[in-house]
Amino acid sequence: MSDATGKSAHVAESHEAAGSTSTNNTTKEAQALASTMTINSLSDLKAKSPQLYNYMMQSIGMNICIQMKQQQDNLAEKWREMREDQGG
């Protein structure tokens, strides 16, 4: 993938899910890409490895959802504390 300066970077595999054959295949594909290819853009990754691209997009989406949930929970806790402090 390219960073803001346009330099290409080797694809790095980040994997936290366990047990799935599909996930294991994606992990193997990511390892193969990381050791043999340079990816210059997301469209390049999508063309060379659609399965890895889809996995990466799903992971990014899941991380966004997790962060939003944590922020919502934190905000709800702050509102609860504020109500308790005001005697309500």
N, C-alpha and C positions, 0 to 999 in steps of 0.2 A: 504494500500500500504506500501511497505517497504521503509525506507529511507536508506541512505548510510551506516548506522551502523547496518542494519538488523532488527531494531526494527519495529514492526508492528504498524500501525496507523489506527484509525477508519476512515472510508470513510466520507469525508466531502462534503457536497453538495454546489456547487456554481452555482447560477442560475441568469442570467441577461435577458434572452429572456422572452417575455411575450405573453400570448394569445393562445399559441398552446396547443391542447389537448395532443399531444405526449410529449411535453415538460413538461406539468403538471404531466403526468404519470411518466416520468423520475424523476421529482423532488420528487414525492411521494416515488418512489422506492429508491431513494438516501437517503431520510430521514429514511425509514425503515431499510436500510442497515446500516446507520450511527448509529442507536440506537441499533441494534441487532447483528451485525456481525463485525468481525475483518478480514480485507483483508490483506494478507501477500505479495501479488505480483500482477502484472498486469494480469498474466495468471489466477490467482485465481479470480480476479474481473471479467475477461472475462467469466470464467466458471460459476460463481454464478449469474452474471447479465450482459448478453451480451448487453442489451439495454443501460444500464448505461455506460458500457465500450465504446460503439460506440458514445454515447453522449459526453463523456469525450474526446475521440480522436478527434471528430469534433470540440469541443471547443478549444482544444490545437492548432489544425491546423488553426482555424479561428484567434486565437490570434497571431500566427506566421505571418499570412498574414497581419493582421492589423499593427503589428510592422514593417514589411518590407515596407508597404506603407508609414507609417509615416517617416521612415528613408529615403526613396526615395524622399518624398516631401521636407524633410529638406535639403537633398543634392542638389536638384534642386534649392531651394531657395538660398543656399550658392553659387552655380554656377552663379545664376542670379545676386546676389550682387557683386560677383567678376567681372563679365562682366561690370556692371554699374560703379564700382570703376575704371576700366581700360579705361572707356570712350567708350565702345562698346555697 
